[in-house]
Amino acid sequence: MSETNTKLKALMADLFKCSPDELSDSTGPGDINGWDSLGHVSLMAEIQKQFGTHIPVEDAIEVESIADIVKIIDRPQESHA
């Protein structure tokens, strides 16, 4: 498991008040209490804050699993300069 994956699951466990053991790479919205539409917005905001990365709205909408989020966090960030 990557460092990103471990850190993300810890963040999600804290945000959604569950155990990291309940989270797998295939866990998606609706699989755990609190990961509904509002929880998803909160999760994306917290990820951006904790990981110091920007998640485009288009990507946030397409998320279907924790694995999808890890791919977004780990990919190179585009420069907007």
Residue pairs with C-beta under 8 A, 6 or more apart in sequence:
2 70
2 74
4 51
4 70
4 73
4 74
5 25
5 66
5 70
7 50
7 51
8 47
8 66
8 69
8 70
8 73
9 20
9 23
9 66
10 20
11 46
11 47
11 50
12 18
12 20
12 23
12 32
12 35
12 43
12 66
13 19
13 20
13 22
13 23
15 34
15 39
15 42
15 43
15 46
16 32
16 33
16 34
16 35
16 39
17 33
17 34
18 32
18 33
18 34
22 32
23 32
23 66
24 66
25 65
25 66
25 67
25 70
26 65
26 66
26 67
27 65
27 66
28 35
28 63
28 64
28 65
28 66
29 35
29 36
29 37
29 39
29 40
29 63
29 64
30 36
35 43
40 60
40 63
44 55
44 60
47 53
47 55
47 69
47 73
48 54
48 55
51 73
53 72
53 73
53 77
54 77
55 72
55 73
59 72
62 68
63 69
63 72
